Amino acid sequence: MSPVLTGRRKQAAPADPQLPTAWETGPELAAGSVAGWSTGAQANSAALMRWLVWGLIALGPLLGALAYLSVPATSAAPAPKTAPSAPAAAGGQGASGFATLFVAAYLSAGRGDEPKLAAYYPPAASMQLDGVSGQHRGEQLTVVRLRQTDNAVWSVTVAARVTGAQPTATTAPSTQPGASPSPAAAGDAVRYFQVPVATAPGAGGATAYTALALPAEVAAPERAKTPELVYGAMRQALPTDPRTQAVTSFLTAYLTKGGAELDRYLAPGTRLTAPSPAPYSGVAVDQLAVEGETGGEPVVSVPGDGTALRLLVTLRATGQDGVRLPLTYTLTLKARAGRWEIASLDGAPALTTPTPAPAASGAPGPAPAPTP
């Protein structure tokens, strides 16, 4: 007869008889420990491991960036140094002075002065000049035109009053009607010389200059058309006009008293310094041109406070030697407390603003009536 199988399985004996089994220990050990570890400790360990893993994942990008930055960067090869170029403004100013000196030496040069010109234009050393050194001379030299023709080349036009040029038998002025006088006949006349000047970097950061050719005599610069001013026509400055009175009092203090009592004629906030010592002994205002004034009616009143007006004033100032010198001033007046005060001594006459052309309307006009 087969033995009856029961539902309870026999527990194998432990390898070490000293170690208790779960069945042989008390209920606390059987329920709360596994192979010497408590279940709570296992849960804490698992949680700690999970946090460590997530922390490493979160710190991964940061650690990678730190590793990248810690690698020493390779230094790039230094860029080749380029020669510094002279600033345009400084180059033009220096070229102007260089050309002025060159023209002065050129005008007075004669036989034996070739080395002097070679200092400005090296090929001049192989030239042979005519005439006596110093026979002609350039005075009152000044630059009247400056333009940049290339990256480092300036064209400088110098005006000079040439003295010592006297007519000779071979250069006598023509007596034919309508003939132009020769340069020799036009002694002490203002003449114009164009000089091409090249610039280059020099030693110590300075700019070097050299002429590319000898001076070329050219015509005088074209005279600009006088622009239209905001003032009306010049008219006589009447003594009864409050504007004449204000201008005369101010200019008398300004030109004949060295600035004494000047503030009494100035508007609040205006500060002016008079020439000192006083250059003149008397002032007579001759004419006024008033902004926006077209009529010649006498003016005897002063408008309300704050009204501003611009004037163009011509006068005669008597010098200490008794000679009267004509002068012109542009002033801005401002009305206050029934009188005119000087608001500013302007640097130049004011120009009119061009009137803009009327804009063309975009709306179409009425269609023409059909022809029957």
Solvent accessible surface area in square Angstrom, and as a share of the most:
residue,aa,sasa,rsa
1,M,233,1.04
2,S,91,0.59
3,P,115,0.72
4,V,128,0.74
5,L,162,0.81
6,T,107,0.62
7,G,90,0.86
8,R,192,0.70
9,R,212,0.77
10,K,187,0.79
11,Q,92,0.41
12,A,79,0.61
13,A,92,0.71
14,P,53,0.33
15,A,113,0.87
16,D,58,0.30
17,P,115,0.72
18,Q,153,0.68
19,L,113,0.56
20,P,82,0.51
21,T,24,0.14
22,A,62,0.48
23,W,157,0.55
24,E,124,0.55
25,T,32,0.19
26,G,32,0.31
27,P,107,0.67
28,E,134,0.60
29,L,105,0.52
30,A,50,0.39
31,A,90,0.70
32,G,33,0.31
33,S,44,0.28
34,V,88,0.50
35,A,102,0.79
36,G,77,0.74
37,W,153,0.54
38,S,53,0.34
39,T,75,0.44
40,G,42,0.41
41,A,37,0.28
42,Q,91,0.40
43,A,63,0.49
44,N,107,0.55
45,S,53,0.34
46,A,46,0.36
47,A,32,0.25
48,L,108,0.54
49,M,116,0.52
50,R,142,0.52
51,W,187,0.66
52,L,96,0.48
53,V,76,0.44
54,W,161,0.56
55,G,29,0.28
56,L,119,0.59
57,I,103,0.52
58,A,76,0.59
59,L,84,0.42
60,G,34,0.33
61,P,104,0.66
62,L,100,0.50
63,L,97,0.48
64,G,41,0.39
65,A,50,0.39
66,L,97,0.48
67,A,60,0.46
68,Y,171,0.65
69,L,132,0.66
70,S,86,0.55
71,V,97,0.56
72,P,118,0.74
73,A,100,0.78
74,T,132,0.77
75,S,110,0.71
76,A,95,0.73
77,A,93,0.72
78,P,125,0.79
79,A,85,0.66
80,P,120,0.76
81,K,202,0.86
82,T,118,0.69
83,A,84,0.65
84,P,97,0.61
85,S,93,0.60
86,A,32,0.25
87,P,87,0.55
88,A,61,0.47
89,A,87,0.68
90,A,51,0.40
91,G,1,0.01
92,G,2,0.02
93,Q,141,0.63
94,G,23,0.22
95,A,0,0.00
96,S,17,0.11
97,G,36,0.35
98,F,30,0.12
99,A,0,0.00
100,T,33,0.19
101,L,108,0.54
102,F,0,0.00
103,V,0,0.00
104,A,36,0.28
105,A,25,0.19
106,Y,70,0.27
107,L,20,0.10
108,S,33,0.21
109,A,24,0.19
110,G,0,0.00
111,R,152,0.55
112,G,59,0.56
113,D,11,0.06
114,E,25,0.11
115,P,93,0.59
116,K,126,0.53
117,L,1,0.01
118,A,22,0.17
119,A,82,0.63
120,Y,44,0.17
121,Y,37,0.14
122,P,80,0.51
123,P,71,0.45
124,A,0,0.00
125,A,68,0.53
126,S,101,0.65
127,M,61,0.27
128,Q,170,0.76
129,L,32,0.16
130,D,123,0.64
131,G,30,0.28
132,V,94,0.54
133,S,53,0.34
134,G,40,0.39
135,Q,100,0.44
136,H,69,0.31
137,R,126,0.46
138,G,14,0.14
139,E,64,0.29
140,Q,136,0.60
141,L,39,0.19
142,T,71,0.41
143,V,50,0.29
144,V,61,0.35
145,R,124,0.45
146,L,72,0.36
147,R,101,0.37
148,Q,81,0.36
149,T,74,0.43
150,D,91,0.47
151,N,131,0.67
152,A,38,0.29
153,V,31,0.18
154,W,23,0.08
155,S,9,0.06
156,V,0,0.00
157,T,7,0.04
158,V,0,0.00
159,A,6,0.05
160,A,1,0.00
161,R,88,0.32
162,V,2,0.01
163,T,21,0.12
164,G,30,0.29
165,A,7,0.05
166,Q,122,0.54
167,P,65,0.41
168,T,74,0.43
169,A,105,0.82
170,T,128,0.75
171,T,59,0.34
172,A,62,0.48
173,P,60,0.38
174,S,64,0.41
175,T,135,0.78
176,Q,133,0.59
177,P,138,0.87
178,G,87,0.84
179,A,46,0.35
180,S,93,0.60
181,P,96,0.60
182,S,32,0.21
183,P,86,0.54
184,A,21,0.16
185,A,33,0.26
186,A,37,0.28
187,G,32,0.31
188,D,72,0.37
189,A,32,0.25
190,V,63,0.36
191,R,52,0.19
192,Y,41,0.16
193,F,5,0.02
194,Q,53,0.24
195,V,0,0.00
196,P,36,0.23
197,V,0,0.00
198,A,18,0.14
199,T,13,0.08
200,A,49,0.38
201,P,69,0.44
202,G,28,0.27
203,A,99,0.77
204,G,89,0.86
205,G,74,0.71
206,A,61,0.47
207,T,36,0.21
208,A,46,0.36
209,Y,60,0.23
210,T,51,0.30
211,A,4,0.03
212,L,90,0.45
213,A,39,0.31
214,L,54,0.27
215,P,13,0.08
216,A,49,0.38
217,E,91,0.41
218,V,53,0.31
219,A,87,0.67
220,A,58,0.45
221,P,61,0.39
222,E,169,0.76
223,R,223,0.81
224,A,87,0.67
225,K,188,0.79
226,T,111,0.65
227,P,72,0.46
228,E,130,0.58
229,L,53,0.26
230,V,31,0.18
231,Y,21,0.08
232,G,24,0.23
233,A,87,0.68
234,M,67,0.30
235,R,39,0.14
236,Q,124,0.55
237,A,9,0.07
238,L,52,0.26
239,P,102,0.64
240,T,88,0.51
241,D,1,0.01
242,P,19,0.12
243,R,10,0.04
244,T,10,0.06
245,Q,93,0.41
246,A,15,0.12
247,V,0,0.00
248,T,43,0.25
249,S,41,0.27
250,F,0,0.00
251,L,0,0.00
252,T,40,0.23
253,A,2,0.01
254,Y,24,0.09
255,L,4,0.02
256,T,27,0.16
257,K,95,0.40
258,G,32,0.31
259,G,22,0.21
260,A,54,0.42
261,E,95,0.42
262,L,6,0.03
263,D,107,0.55
264,R,147,0.54
265,Y,41,0.16
266,L,13,0.06
267,A,6,0.04
268,P,98,0.61
269,G,68,0.66
270,T,18,0.10
271,R,191,0.70
272,L,49,0.24
273,T,125,0.73
274,A,11,0.09
275,P,50,0.31
276,S,96,0.62
277,P,121,0.76
278,A,26,0.21
279,P,51,0.32
280,Y,34,0.13
281,S,72,0.47
282,G,24,0.23
283,V,25,0.15
284,A,43,0.33
285,V,21,0.12
286,D,43,0.22
287,Q,74,0.33
288,L,0,0.00
289,A,2,0.01
290,V,4,0.02
291,E,53,0.24
292,G,64,0.62
293,E,37,0.16
294,T,141,0.82
295,G,30,0.29
296,G,60,0.58
297,E,119,0.54
298,P,95,0.60
299,V,43,0.25
300,V,110,0.63
301,S,75,0.48
302,V,37,0.21
303,P,61,0.38
304,G,50,0.48
305,D,101,0.52
306,G,50,0.48
307,T,54,0.31
308,A,60,0.47
309,L,31,0.15
310,R,83,0.30
311,L,0,0.00
312,L,22,0.11
313,V,0,0.00
314,T,33,0.19
315,L,3,0.01
316,R,82,0.30
317,A,0,0.00
318,T,36,0.21
319,G,10,0.10
320,Q,129,0.57
321,D,114,0.59
322,G,51,0.49
323,V,96,0.55
324,R,143,0.52
325,L,87,0.43
326,P,100,0.63
327,L,41,0.20
328,T,82,0.48
329,Y,37,0.14
330,T,10,0.06
331,L,0,0.00
332,T,23,0.14
333,L,0,0.00
334,K,83,0.35
335,A,1,0.01
336,R,108,0.39
337,A,83,0.64
338,G,56,0.54
339,R,102,0.37
340,W,15,0.05
341,E,1,0.01
342,I,1,0.00
343,A,23,0.18
344,S,40,0.25
345,L,51,0.25
346,D,41,0.21
347,G,88,0.84
348,A,67,0.52
349,P,56,0.35
350,A,20,0.15
351,L,99,0.49
352,T,50,0.29
353,T,121,0.71
354,P,116,0.73
355,T,126,0.73
356,P,113,0.71
357,A,88,0.69
358,P,129,0.81
359,A,101,0.78
360,A,103,0.80
361,S,94,0.61
362,G,82,0.79
363,A,75,0.58
364,P,127,0.80
365,G,59,0.57
366,P,133,0.84
367,A,90,0.70
368,P,122,0.77
369,A,88,0.69
370,P,124,0.78
371,T,128,0.74
372,P,171,1.07
